Amino acid sequence: MSEIDKRNRLNKEPFSYQTTKKGTVVIYYEGKQIKIVKEKEAERLLAKIKQVEGQIKEVQLLLAKITGNFKRGNEKLAKPQKGNEG
């Protein structure tokens, strides 16, 4: 695992999740919702989390992997575009 999280960012526990009544998993990064996992994929994720229950870094790694590479540094607000002038 040390090769995956070289800068120890997962120790800060940036990811959290919430399970809805319907079995959907909502994943948050630093308090902001970033992904909703549904149906079979949600079931698989919850099963994996249950296997590593109590191992905070392992749960963080699972959440990070399922969100994919969502953070690339280009999350800045878009510039306002001018309306159609034609």
C-alpha positions as CSV (number, residue, x, y, z in Angstrom):
1,M,0.0,0.0,0.0
2,S,2.9,2.4,0.6
3,E,3.6,2.5,-3.1
4,I,0.0,3.6,-3.8
5,D,-0.3,6.4,-1.2
6,K,3.3,7.8,-1.3
7,R,2.3,11.2,0.1
8,N,0.1,9.6,2.9
9,R,-3.0,11.6,1.8
10,L,-5.3,8.8,2.8
11,N,-4.2,9.2,6.5
12,K,-6.2,12.4,6.6
13,E,-9.3,10.5,5.6
14,P,-10.5,12.7,2.8
15,F,-13.2,10.3,1.6
16,S,-16.4,9.4,3.4
17,Y,-19.5,7.6,2.3
18,Q,-23.2,7.3,3.1
19,T,-25.5,4.4,2.3
20,T,-29.1,5.3,1.4
21,K,-32.2,3.2,2.2
22,K,-32.2,2.0,-1.4
23,G,-28.7,0.7,-1.1
24,T,-27.1,3.5,-3.1
25,V,-23.7,4.6,-1.9
26,V,-22.9,8.3,-2.0
27,I,-19.2,9.1,-1.9
28,Y,-17.8,12.4,-0.6
29,Y,-14.3,13.9,-0.9
30,E,-13.6,16.5,1.8
31,G,-17.3,16.9,2.4
32,K,-18.3,17.4,-1.3
33,Q,-20.3,14.8,-3.1
34,I,-18.3,13.4,-6.0
35,K,-19.9,10.1,-6.9
36,I,-23.1,8.0,-6.6
37,V,-22.7,4.2,-6.8
38,K,-25.8,2.2,-7.5
39,E,-27.1,-1.4,-7.7
40,K,-24.5,-4.2,-8.2
41,E,-21.5,-1.9,-8.1
42,A,-22.8,-0.5,-4.7
43,E,-23.3,-4.0,-3.4
44,R,-19.7,-5.0,-4.4
45,L,-18.3,-1.9,-2.8
46,L,-20.1,-2.4,0.5
47,A,-19.0,-6.0,0.6
48,K,-15.4,-5.0,0.1
49,I,-15.7,-2.3,2.8
50,K,-17.1,-4.8,5.2
51,Q,-14.1,-7.1,4.6
52,V,-11.7,-4.4,5.6
53,E,-13.8,-2.9,8.3
54,G,-11.8,-1.2,11.0
55,Q,-8.8,-0.6,8.6
56,I,-9.3,3.1,7.9
57,K,-6.6,3.4,5.2
58,E,-7.9,0.3,3.4
59,V,-11.5,1.8,3.3
60,Q,-10.0,5.1,2.1
61,L,-8.2,3.3,-0.7
62,L,-11.4,1.5,-1.8
63,L,-13.2,4.8,-2.0
64,A,-10.4,6.4,-3.8
65,K,-10.2,3.6,-6.4
66,I,-14.0,3.6,-7.1
67,T,-14.0,7.4,-7.7
68,G,-11.3,7.0,-10.3
69,N,-9.1,9.8,-11.3
70,F,-11.6,12.6,-10.6
71,K,-9.1,15.2,-9.4
72,R,-6.7,16.5,-12.1
73,G,-6.1,20.1,-11.0
74,N,-8.6,21.6,-13.5
75,E,-11.5,22.0,-11.0
76,K,-11.4,25.7,-11.3
77,L,-14.6,27.6,-12.1
78,A,-15.3,28.0,-15.7
79,K,-15.0,31.5,-17.1
80,P,-18.4,33.0,-17.9
81,Q,-19.2,32.8,-21.5
82,K,-20.7,35.7,-23.5
83,G,-24.2,35.2,-24.8
84,N,-25.0,34.7,-28.5
85,E,-24.6,38.0,-30.3
86,G,-25.5,37.0,-33.7
